[in-house]
Amino acid sequence: MFLLLVVSVLWALSFGLTAQVSGLGAPFVTAVRTLLAALVFLPFLNLKGLAPKRVAAFAAIGALQFGLMYLLYIASFQWLRPSEVALFTIFTPLFVTLVGDLLEGRSTGRVWLAVVVAVLGTGICVWSGLGRAGLLWGFLLMQGANLCFALGQVLYRREAPAAGRRDHQLMGLLYLGAAAVAVAFAAPSISWDKVLAMTFRQGMVLVYLGAVASGLGFFLFNAGARRTDLGTLAIFNNVKIPLAILASGLVFRETIDWPRLVLGGSVIVLALALNGFSGGRP
């Protein structure tokens, strides 16, 4: 659980930073992020003795969890504000639990209760009343991203132990799969006039998002996913959201609805407590 908390802190800045580079185009930003993440972990890649079928499986997981997810996620910024993108990620725990139940052929009511409570708590933190044109498209894009991310987490959690590798020896392969998808989408659609006009600040934001938020962040998150139960994993998909709101107030001096944040955060803590009481699921 500690690893998942560390990643939640790392990702707290990502919503606002992603909005600053989304104008460069979702395919281009996704390609850069995944390529940078791959470069970070390629030196540790260990495929010796790994069956070709398993190599393809991990590349496919990366293509789904990181590549396709990022394409949908970054595209949603065309329709949504960063706070709205954050709001629409609250359904990821439901997808994690649903996918886990379907793949494992079982269901635990207490885990579902804990996940629903976590979604409620996150909604309290970020809901500000929505009613703008284009929200439906943004919502649908985000739910596609949520589903890809959830499915990738659960599949990696199931497949990684059988590979006989440590997490850092596999992540380069996942990022290569993600980069292949991203580059395939980006190549015919890059707006070179926007890319060539990219500012130094945007370049530094891309480096952070690619090497730190994506590279280090997803490595730690998937490593944490292998070491925790399904309920805790589902809930921690939303812990980053109140932390992101907190960071926006303390770091960027944005106005925060403190009573709403405290109430929502308390409900998420309650969800973790409920999951611990249920015993979680391995």
Secondary structure, 3 states (H helix, E strand, C coil): CHHHHHHHHHHHHHHHHHHHHHHHCHHHHHHHHHHHHHHHHHHHCCCCCCCHHHHHHHHHHHHHHHHHHHHHHHHHHHCCCHHHHHHHHHHHHHHHHHHHHHHHCCCCHHHHHHHHHHHHHHHHHHCCCCCCCCHHHHHHHHHHHHHHHHHHHHHHHHHHHHHCCCHHHHHHHHHHHHHHHHHHHHCCCCCHHHHHCCCHHHHHHHHHHHHHHHHHHHHHHHHHHHCCCHHHHHHHHHHHHHHHHHHHHHCCCCCCCHHHHHHHHHHHHHHHHHHHHHCCCC
